[in-house]
Amino acid sequence: MKKKIGFFVGSLRKGSYSKTVATALASLFPEDYEPIFIHLDNLEMYNQDLDDEGTPPAAWTKFRAEVKELSGLVFVTPEYNRSVPGVLKNALDVGSRPYGQNVWDGKPGLVVSVSPGALSAFGANHHLRQSLVFLNVPTLQQPEAYIGNVVSLINEDGTITENTMSFFKTIVDSYLVFLEKNS
């Protein structure tokens, strides 16, 4: 049976660089893994009252069930105002509740930050890691995956340059070793 690897992209933009990078990373997983892109655009903002009243939105229930079935987690995020985009933080919150039912718990993670700028979304990468520590998501530490100046890494046809794909393969291979050790 294939191991399901969830991809969580922190940008909703059609031409998202993060989505381009996530798609390239997903293409590098071997056949015995199934990359699954988990959509975040339909998740209502988290409100604990809805869980307390037993009336969580259907999108929350579906999302929680999808995440629960995953063997691993890949987060690919841009940086908004030196932090994680709200859509990604909301997904973390929805999946971590109600209290005691954290669907992220113990699933090995990979954090990749993407930016057209030189700082490589460093702030978002580390804010995301901080939340993942609390959610008990062990994350790959090396190689670090800060993808800066991303525009220069994308060919005219929308594919990622060959040298960058080689680096992405190193990241994916390291993550797979980490995933197997922590599964």
N, C-alpha and C positions, 0 to 999 in steps of 0.2 A: 504494500500500500504506500502511495506517495505521501511524503510529509508536506503539509500545507504551510506555506510561508506567506504571511500577510504583509502587504505593502501599504503603508500609510503615508500619503503625500500631503504635505502641509500647505499646498497651494491649490486653489480652485481654478486658476486662470487657464483658459484654453491652451495657450502657447507656453505653459509653465515649464521653466527650465528644470525644476525639481521633478516634474512628471517625465521629462525627457531622460533625465539621469536614472530615475527609478525604472523606466522601461528598459534601458540599457543594462542595468544591474540584473533585472529579472531574466533577461535573455541569457545570462551566464550561469544560471542554476542548472545542474545536471537533471537528467530525465526522472530521477527518483524523488524530485521535489516539484511541488506545484505552486508557483507564484500566483497569489490571488490579490488583486487590487481591491482594497476595502474602501468604499466610497464614504466620504465624510460630509458631503454637501447637503445631505438631507437630515442630519442629526439636529434636532431641536436643542437649544441651549439647555444645559443641565439645570434642573430645579429639583432640589431634594423633596419638596412637597409632593411631587408627582409619584416618587417612589414610596414615600411615607403613606400616601393615600391608596397605594396599590393600583395606580393608574399611569404607569410609565407609557410614553408614546410607543407606538408599534416600531418606529425606527430604532429606538433604544433597545428594545427587546431583540430585534433582528440583529443589530450590531453586536450586542453582547453574546448572542449565540454564535455568530460568525467568528468572533475573536476567540471564544472558548475552544473552538475546533482547531485552532492553529498550533503548529509546533514551534514556530519562530516568528519574529517580528522585525520588519525592516522599516525604519522611519527615514523618510527623505524630506528635508524641510528647508524652506528659505528662511530668512530672518526678517521679521517685521519689528521695527523699533527696538532692536537689540534683544529680541526675545522670540519665542515660538509663536507662530500665527494662532489666532484665536480658535480657528476650526480644529487644529490639532490638539490644543489644550483641552477644548471641549470634549473631544473624543476620549482623551485620557480620563477626564472626569466621569463621563458617561460609563466607561468600562470599569471604573473602579468602585462603582456604587451599585446597589445599596451597600452600606458598610458590611464588611465580611464576605462580600461576593465579588471580589476583584478578579476580573477575567484575565488580567495581564499577569497575574502572579506566577513567577518562576519561569516565564517564557523567555528564552534567550533573544536578545535584541541587538540590532545594528543601527547606529545613528550616522546618517550622512547629511551634511549640511551643504547647501548650494547657493551661490551668489554670483551675480555679474561683477561684483566688486572684489577687491583684493583681500578683504578680511574673511572671506569664505564662510560667512554666516556663523562665525565663531561663537557669538553670544547665544544664538538660538541652539546651537549644538550643545552647549553646556547647560543652558536652562532646561532643555529637554532631558538631558542626562540626570539632572537634579530631581526632576519629577519621577523618572524611571527608577531611581534608587528607592524612593518611597514606595513605589508600586511593586517593588521586588522583581524588577526586570534586570537580570544580569546583562551587561552590555559589553560587546567586544571593545577592548581598549586599544589594540594595535592590529593592523595599521589604522591610524586615524584617518577619517574620511571628511576632510574639509575641501570642498570643490569650489575654488574661487576662479574669477575670470571665466566663468562657464561659457560665455558667448564665444570665446576663442577656442573652445573645445568641441564645438558643434559644427559639423560640415554643412555646406549649403543645402544638402538634401535632408537635413535634420538628424542625421546619425552622429554618433560620437566619434571623435578622431581615434585612429588606431592606437596611438600611444596611451591615450586616456583609457581606452577599453582594456589595455594590458594592465593598467593600474587597477581598474575596476575588477578585473579577474583576480588580482591579488587580494583585494578586499573580500570578494565573495568566497574565495577558497579559504581564507582565514576565518571568515564567519562560519562556514560549514564545519570546520574543525571545532570551533568554539561551540556551535550548536550541538554537535554530537557529544561533546564532553559534558554539556550542561542539560542534556535532555533526560 
